Amino acid sequence: MLRSCLACPRVAVIADDLTGALDAGLQFAERGLETKVSVGLVSSEAAPIWVLNADSRNRDREAAAERMRAAARLCAGRQVFKKVDSTLRGNVGAESAALRDALGFRAALLAPAFVEAGRIVSHGRLWVHGVPVDQTPFARDPQWPAYTAEVVALASRGLEGERVELISLEAVRREHLALVACLGDCRLAVAEGETTADLAAVARAIVEAGPGILLPCGSAGLAAAWADALDLRGDYAVPWAGAHGPVLVVSGSHNTVTQGQLLELRRSSSVGWFELEGDADQGDAAAVGRQIAAALAQGRDAVLSASFGALLPGAAARVAELLGRSAGVAMAEADAIGARPAGLVLTGGDTALTVCGALDVQSLTIAHAIEPGIPGAFVAEGAWQGLPVVTKAGGFGSKQALQRALRWIKEGSAMRDDCDGA
């Protein structure tokens, strides 16, 4: 590893789920900055970029706000970025307001657009690859369905006692400090954005406003623009030559993007396929884990999926827990017989969290971009230290994203050019 850091920043990023924490952290790692992601609310004095997973997305409003206050107490001496979901799932407004108040900012400015992933905000609405978000699979999200495409309404979910203002594209594209003037006495606003230049303008306005004025809250797209506005650069790198052996893919996302990626992987390679049914119990999960271990011991890549069965209301957390149980058994038993897997690919925030918990993974170091918003990382602390792990939010990635994730684990950084062209 190369550990030099040219700018030596101290930044804390606070996210509401683990895959979001990792895709935000990827923006700093790609700029040559040592970036570590905590699986839980644990801070670090060592890493210049420390990303905290508050695990707050699926909590109620007050519990999520308290998680923000707890995170704020861990951020002393660091510049803070609040990561939000680019489709505005979660307690977005309530968390942004709570963190704003805990850190003493005048206002929180939300910019959810993530252009590279096809998410923009225009005419007051959130669009995903040119389609209003309420007409996409995100409208069927089991916990946070997109019941409208109106960004102010989505950002206001669960928020009490204050209004959310819209900052128009026209205002974003005016002189930077004019955007700040548009806020007036508003303390929570969401900015439109159609291009990376729009996000750069928002980021510059935040930085030029000065310390303690605007809390940056946004997607990985704004995180990248904010890092550039602060001129955060280094030359930290994690060389990776790849590893021999099978890879375990664990997917709990029902997003049709992930479903298509799984079917493409199954079509193009001879992976072992293990589907965990929605009515499974802990015993069933352990039995599936033992079957996966046998496949891994034969040198076969394996997929553990709960992505195609019926998802009953309120069952997402239970299914994620069962996936964690199966993956934990599979990894432990394969390792015990000398068939240690080469790496993991985890799809869905809840799934990533429960699998990391089952394996006692405490933090990860981000190393490489598989595709925009899809990081390759290594376990930094825990029993599986050094294990390569790729994480992916359910709606992210090309049709070949899972193949590329497996290739990076097996072939390493040599496949960068292919992935950058995704």
C-alpha positions as CSV (number, residue, x, y, z in Angstrom):
1,M,0.0,0.0,0.0
2,L,1.0,3.6,-0.7
3,R,0.0,5.8,2.2
4,S,1.0,9.3,1.2
5,C,-1.7,11.9,1.4
6,L,-1.0,15.3,-0.3
7,A,-3.9,17.3,1.2
8,C,-4.1,15.4,4.5
9,P,-7.8,16.3,5.0
10,R,-9.8,15.1,7.9
11,V,-13.3,14.3,6.7
12,A,-16.2,12.4,8.2
13,V,-19.0,11.1,5.9
14,I,-22.2,9.9,7.6
15,A,-24.5,7.5,5.7
16,D,-27.7,5.8,6.6
17,D,-26.8,2.4,5.2
18,L,-23.7,0.4,4.5
19,T,-23.8,0.3,0.7
20,G,-24.4,4.1,0.7
21,A,-21.5,4.5,3.0
22,L,-19.2,2.6,0.7
23,D,-20.3,4.3,-2.6
24,A,-19.8,7.7,-1.0
25,G,-16.4,6.8,0.4
26,L,-15.4,5.6,-3.1
27,Q,-15.5,9.2,-4.3
28,F,-12.7,10.1,-1.9
29,A,-10.7,6.9,-2.5
30,E,-10.7,7.6,-6.2
31,R,-9.0,10.9,-5.4
32,G,-6.1,9.1,-3.8
33,L,-7.3,9.5,-0.2
34,E,-7.1,6.7,2.4
35,T,-10.8,5.9,3.0
36,K,-12.1,3.6,5.7
37,V,-15.7,2.7,6.2
38,S,-17.0,1.7,9.6
39,V,-19.7,-1.0,9.6
40,G,-21.2,0.7,12.7
41,L,-21.0,4.0,14.6
42,V,-17.3,3.8,15.5
43,S,-14.9,6.6,14.7
44,S,-11.2,6.4,13.9
45,E,-8.4,8.9,14.5
46,A,-6.1,7.2,11.9
47,A,-7.8,7.4,8.5
48,P,-8.1,10.9,7.0
49,I,-11.4,9.9,5.4
50,W,-13.7,8.0,7.8
51,V,-17.2,7.0,6.7
52,L,-19.7,6.1,9.4
53,N,-22.6,3.8,8.7
54,A,-25.4,5.1,11.0
55,D,-27.7,2.2,10.0
56,S,-30.6,4.5,10.3
57,R,-32.5,4.1,7.0
58,N,-35.1,1.7,8.3
59,R,-35.5,3.2,11.8
60,D,-38.3,5.5,12.8
61,R,-37.8,9.2,12.5
62,E,-36.8,9.9,16.1
63,A,-34.4,6.9,16.3
64,A,-32.8,8.0,13.0
65,A,-32.4,11.5,14.3
66,E,-30.7,10.2,17.5
67,R,-28.3,8.2,15.3
68,M,-27.3,11.4,13.6
69,R,-26.7,13.1,17.0
70,A,-24.6,10.1,18.0
71,A,-22.6,10.3,14.8
72,A,-22.1,14.1,15.2
73,R,-20.3,13.4,18.6
74,L,-17.8,11.2,16.7
75,C,-16.9,13.9,14.2
76,A,-14.9,16.4,16.2
77,G,-12.2,18.1,14.2
78,R,-13.5,16.8,10.8
79,Q,-15.4,18.4,8.0
80,V,-18.7,16.5,7.6
81,F,-20.6,15.3,4.6
82,K,-24.1,13.8,5.0
83,K,-24.7,11.0,2.5
84,V,-28.3,10.6,1.3
85,D,-29.8,8.1,-1.0
86,S,-30.0,9.3,-4.6
87,T,-33.7,8.2,-4.8
88,L,-34.4,9.9,-1.4
89,R,-35.3,6.7,0.5
90,G,-35.0,6.9,4.2
91,N,-35.5,9.7,6.8
92,V,-33.7,12.1,4.5
93,G,-35.1,15.4,5.8
94,A,-35.3,14.4,9.5
95,E,-31.7,13.1,9.5
96,S,-30.3,16.2,7.6
97,A,-32.0,18.6,10.0
98,A,-30.9,16.6,13.1
99,L,-27.3,16.6,11.9
100,R,-27.4,20.2,10.9
101,D,-28.6,21.2,14.4
102,A,-26.1,18.8,16.2
103,L,-23.2,20.3,14.3
104,G,-24.4,23.9,14.5
105,F,-24.8,24.7,10.8
106,R,-27.1,27.5,9.6
107,A,-28.8,25.3,7.0
108,A,-28.6,21.9,5.3
109,L,-28.4,21.8,1.5
110,L,-29.6,18.6,-0.2
111,A,-28.4,17.6,-3.7
112,P,-29.5,14.0,-4.4
113,A,-28.6,14.0,-8.1
114,F,-26.0,11.3,-9.1
115,V,-25.5,11.9,-12.9
116,E,-23.3,8.9,-13.5
117,A,-25.9,6.6,-12.1
118,G,-28.7,8.2,-14.1
119,R,-30.4,10.1,-11.3
120,I,-31.1,13.8,-11.8
121,V,-33.4,16.5,-10.3
122,S,-35.2,18.7,-12.8
123,H,-38.5,20.7,-12.7
124,G,-38.9,19.8,-9.1
125,R,-38.9,16.1,-9.8
126,L,-36.5,13.2,-9.4
127,W,-35.7,11.2,-12.5
128,V,-34.0,7.8,-12.9
129,H,-32.6,7.2,-16.4
130,G,-35.2,9.7,-17.7
131,V,-38.2,8.2,-15.9
132,P,-39.9,9.8,-12.9
133,V,-38.8,7.8,-9.8
134,D,-42.5,7.0,-9.0
135,Q,-42.7,5.1,-12.3
136,T,-39.6,3.0,-11.6
137,P,-39.0,-0.1,-9.4
138,F,-38.3,2.3,-6.6
139,A,-42.1,2.9,-6.4
140,R,-42.3,-0.6,-5.0
141,D,-39.5,-0.3,-2.4
142,P,-40.8,-2.3,0.6
143,Q,-39.7,0.2,3.2
144,W,-39.6,3.6,1.3
145,P,-41.8,3.4,-1.8
146,A,-41.4,6.4,-4.1
147,Y,-45.1,7.5,-4.0
148,T,-44.3,10.7,-5.9
149,A,-41.4,12.1,-8.0
150,E,-41.7,15.5,-6.3
151,V,-38.4,16.0,-4.5
152,V,-39.7,18.4,-1.8
153,A,-42.3,15.8,-0.8
154,L,-39.8,13.0,-0.8
155,A,-37.3,14.9,1.3
156,S,-40.1,16.0,3.7
157,R,-41.1,12.4,4.6
158,G,-41.2,12.1,8.4
159,L,-40.1,15.7,8.9
160,E,-42.0,17.8,11.4
161,G,-41.9,21.4,12.3
162,E,-40.0,22.9,9.3
163,R,-40.4,23.4,5.6
164,V,-38.2,22.2,2.7
165,E,-37.5,24.7,-0.1
166,L,-36.6,23.9,-3.7
167,I,-33.5,25.6,-5.2
168,S,-34.2,25.8,-8.9
169,L,-31.7,24.9,-11.7
170,E,-31.6,28.5,-12.7
171,A,-30.5,29.5,-9.2
172,V,-27.9,26.7,-9.1
173,R,-26.4,27.9,-12.4
174,R,-26.1,31.6,-11.2
175,E,-23.1,33.0,-9.4
176,H,-22.2,30.6,-6.5
177,L,-23.0,32.8,-3.6
178,A,-26.4,33.7,-5.2
179,L,-27.5,30.2,-4.4
180,V,-26.8,30.9,-0.7
181,A,-28.9,34.1,-1.0
182,C,-31.8,32.1,-2.3
183,L,-32.0,30.2,0.9
184,G,-33.1,33.3,2.9
185,D,-34.3,32.1,6.3
186,C,-34.9,28.6,5.0
187,R,-32.8,26.0,7.0
188,L,-33.4,22.9,4.7
189,A,-33.4,23.0,0.9
190,V,-33.0,20.6,-2.0
191,A,-31.2,21.7,-5.1
192,E,-31.9,20.7,-8.6
193,G,-29.2,19.3,-10.8
194,E,-29.0,17.7,-14.3
195,T,-25.2,17.6,-14.9
196,T,-22.0,17.1,-13.0
197,A,-21.4,20.8,-13.6
198,D,-24.5,21.6,-11.7
199,L,-23.3,19.5,-8.7
200,A,-19.9,21.2,-9.0
201,A,-21.7,24.6,-8.7
202,V,-23.6,23.4,-5.6
203,A,-20.4,22.1,-4.0
204,R,-18.6,25.4,-4.7
205,A,-21.4,27.4,-3.2
206,I,-21.2,25.2,0.0
207,V,-17.5,25.7,0.3
208,E,-17.5,29.4,-0.5
209,A,-20.2,30.0,2.0
210,G,-17.6,29.2,4.7
211,P,-17.5,27.0,7.8
212,G,-20.7,26.4,9.7
213,I,-23.0,27.8,7.1
214,L,-24.2,25.0,4.8
215,L,-24.1,21.3,5.7
216,P,-23.5,19.3,2.5
217,C,-26.1,16.6,2.1
218,G,-26.2,14.5,-1.0
219,S,-25.5,11.5,-3.1
220,A,-22.2,10.1,-4.1
221,G,-22.3,12.6,-7.0
222,L,-22.3,15.6,-4.6
223,A,-19.6,13.9,-2.5
224,A,-17.3,13.8,-5.6
225,A,-18.0,17.4,-6.4
226,W,-17.5,18.5,-2.8
227,A,-14.2,16.7,-2.6
228,D,-13.1,18.6,-5.8
229,A,-14.3,21.9,-4.4
230,L,-12.2,21.4,-1.4
231,D,-9.3,20.2,-3.6
232,L,-8.9,17.0,-1.7
233,R,-6.2,15.0,-3.3
234,G,-3.6,12.3,-2.4
235,D,-1.7,9.4,-3.8
236,Y,-2.9,6.6,-1.5
237,A,-3.4,3.4,-3.4
238,V,-4.1,-0.3,-2.7
239,P,-2.4,-2.4,-5.3
240,W,-4.4,-5.6,-6.0
241,A,-3.3,-8.5,-8.2
242,G,-6.3,-10.7,-7.7
243,A,-6.9,-13.9,-5.8
244,H,-7.4,-17.6,-6.8
245,G,-10.5,-19.3,-5.6
246,P,-14.3,-19.1,-5.7
247,V,-16.3,-16.1,-4.9
248,L,-19.6,-15.9,-2.9
249,V,-22.3,-13.5,-4.2
250,V,-25.0,-12.6,-1.7
251,S,-28.1,-10.7,-2.9
252,G,-31.1,-9.6,-0.9
253,S,-32.3,-6.8,-3.3
254,H,-35.5,-7.2,-5.2
255,N,-34.7,-4.3,-7.5
256,T,-35.2,-5.3,-11.1
257,V,-31.7,-4.0,-11.9
258,T,-30.2,-6.5,-9.5
259,Q,-32.4,-9.3,-10.7
260,G,-31.2,-8.7,-14.3
261,Q,-27.6,-8.7,-13.2
262,L,-28.1,-12.0,-11.3
263,L,-29.7,-13.6,-14.4
264,E,-26.9,-12.4,-16.6
265,L,-24.3,-13.8,-14.2
266,R,-26.2,-17.2,-14.2
267,R,-26.4,-17.2,-18.0
268,S,-22.8,-16.4,-18.6
269,S,-21.1,-18.6,-16.0
270,S,-21.5,-21.9,-14.2
271,V,-22.1,-20.5,-10.7
272,G,-23.7,-22.6,-8.0
273,W,-27.2,-21.2,-7.4
274,F,-28.9,-21.2,-4.0
275,E,-32.2,-19.4,-3.5
276,L,-33.3,-18.7,0.1
277,E,-37.1,-18.8,0.3
278,G,-39.0,-16.1,2.1
279,D,-40.5,-18.5,4.7
280,A,-37.1,-20.1,5.6
281,D,-36.0,-20.2,9.2
282,Q,-32.6,-20.2,10.9
283,G,-32.2,-23.9,10.5
284,D,-33.0,-23.7,6.8
285,A,-30.5,-20.9,6.4
286,A,-27.8,-22.9,8.1
287,A,-28.5,-25.9,5.9
288,V,-28.2,-23.7,2.7
289,G,-25.0,-22.3,4.1
290,R,-23.5,-25.9,4.4
291,Q,-24.6,-26.6,0.8
292,I,-22.8,-23.4,-0.4
293,A,-19.7,-24.4,1.5
294,A,-19.6,-27.7,-0.4
295,A,-19.9,-25.8,-3.7
296,L,-17.1,-23.4,-2.7
297,A,-14.9,-26.4,-1.6
298,Q,-15.3,-27.7,-5.2
299,G,-13.9,-24.4,-6.5
300,R,-17.3,-23.1,-7.8
301,D,-18.4,-19.5,-7.5
302,A,-21.8,-19.4,-5.7
303,V,-24.8,-17.2,-5.6
304,L,-26.9,-17.0,-2.4
305,S,-30.1,-15.1,-3.4
306,A,-33.4,-13.9,-1.9
307,S,-34.0,-11.6,-4.8
308,F,-36.8,-13.5,-6.6
309,G,-39.2,-14.8,-4.0
310,A,-42.2,-12.9,-2.7
311,L,-41.2,-10.2,-0.3
312,L,-43.8,-10.0,2.4
313,P,-44.4,-6.6,4.1
314,G,-42.0,-6.1,7.0
315,A,-40.0,-9.2,6.1
316,A,-36.9,-7.5,4.6
317,A,-34.9,-7.3,7.9
318,R,-35.7,-11.0,8.7
319,V,-34.6,-12.1,5.2
320,A,-31.4,-10.1,5.5
321,E,-30.7,-11.8,8.8
322,L,-31.2,-15.2,7.3
323,L,-28.9,-14.3,4.4
324,G,-26.3,-13.3,7.0
325,R,-26.7,-16.6,8.8
326,S,-26.3,-18.6,5.5
327,A,-23.3,-16.6,4.4
328,G,-21.6,-16.9,7.8
329,V,-22.0,-20.7,7.9
330,A,-20.8,-21.0,4.3
331,M,-17.7,-18.9,4.8
332,A,-16.8,-20.5,8.1
333,E,-17.2,-24.1,6.9
334,A,-15.4,-23.5,3.6
335,D,-12.5,-21.9,5.5
336,A,-12.4,-24.7,8.0
337,I,-11.8,-27.3,5.2
338,G,-9.1,-25.2,3.5
339,A,-11.3,-23.8,0.8
340,R,-11.2,-20.1,1.9
341,P,-13.2,-18.1,-0.6
342,A,-11.4,-15.5,-2.7
343,G,-13.9,-12.8,-1.9
344,L,-17.4,-11.6,-1.4
345,V,-19.9,-9.6,-3.5
346,L,-22.8,-8.1,-1.5
347,T,-25.9,-6.5,-3.0
348,G,-28.3,-4.5,-0.9
349,G,-27.6,-2.4,2.2
350,D,-29.3,-4.6,4.7
351,T,-27.7,-7.7,3.2
352,A,-24.2,-6.1,3.3
353,L,-24.7,-5.2,6.9
354,T,-25.9,-8.6,8.1
355,V,-23.2,-10.5,6.2
356,C,-20.5,-8.2,7.6
357,G,-22.0,-8.7,11.1
358,A,-22.0,-12.5,10.7
359,L,-18.3,-12.4,9.7
360,D,-17.4,-9.9,12.4
361,V,-16.2,-7.4,9.8
362,Q,-15.8,-4.1,11.6
363,S,-14.4,-1.8,8.9
364,L,-13.3,-1.8,5.3
365,T,-10.7,0.1,3.2
366,I,-12.0,1.2,-0.2
367,A,-9.6,0.4,-3.1
368,H,-11.2,0.5,-6.5
369,A,-14.2,1.5,-8.6
370,I,-15.8,-1.5,-10.3
371,E,-18.4,0.8,-11.9
372,P,-19.7,4.2,-10.8
373,G,-21.0,3.8,-7.3
374,I,-19.8,0.2,-6.9
375,P,-16.6,0.0,-4.8
376,G,-14.1,-2.8,-4.4
377,A,-12.8,-2.9,-0.8
378,F,-10.8,-5.0,1.7
379,V,-11.7,-6.0,5.2
380,A,-9.6,-3.7,7.4
381,E,-10.6,-5.1,10.8
382,G,-12.0,-8.4,11.8
383,A,-11.4,-12.1,11.4
384,W,-11.4,-11.9,7.6
385,Q,-8.9,-9.1,7.4
386,G,-7.7,-8.6,3.8
387,L,-10.6,-10.3,2.2
388,P,-11.8,-8.4,-0.9
389,V,-15.4,-7.3,-0.8
390,V,-17.5,-5.6,-3.5
391,T,-20.7,-3.9,-2.4
392,K,-23.6,-2.7,-4.7
393,A,-26.8,-0.9,-4.0
394,G,-29.8,-2.7,-5.5
395,G,-30.5,-0.2,-8.3
396,F,-26.8,0.4,-9.3
397,G,-24.8,-1.0,-12.1
398,S,-24.7,-2.2,-15.7
399,K,-26.1,-5.6,-16.7
400,Q,-22.5,-7.0,-16.4
401,A,-21.8,-5.4,-13.0
402,L,-21.6,-8.7,-11.1
403,Q,-19.3,-10.3,-13.7
404,R,-17.0,-7.3,-13.4
405,A,-17.1,-7.6,-9.6
406,L,-16.0,-11.2,-9.8
407,R,-13.3,-10.3,-12.3
408,W,-11.9,-7.6,-10.0
409,I,-11.7,-10.1,-7.1
410,K,-10.0,-12.7,-9.3
411,E,-7.9,-10.6,-11.6
412,G,-7.3,-7.4,-9.6
413,S,-6.5,-4.0,-10.9
414,A,-5.4,-5.2,-14.3
415,M,-9.1,-5.1,-15.4
416,R,-9.4,-1.4,-14.6
417,D,-9.6,-0.2,-18.2
418,D,-12.5,-2.6,-19.0
419,C,-14.4,-1.4,-15.9
420,D,-13.8,2.3,-16.5
421,G,-15.5,1.9,-19.8
422,A,-18.7,0.5,-18.3
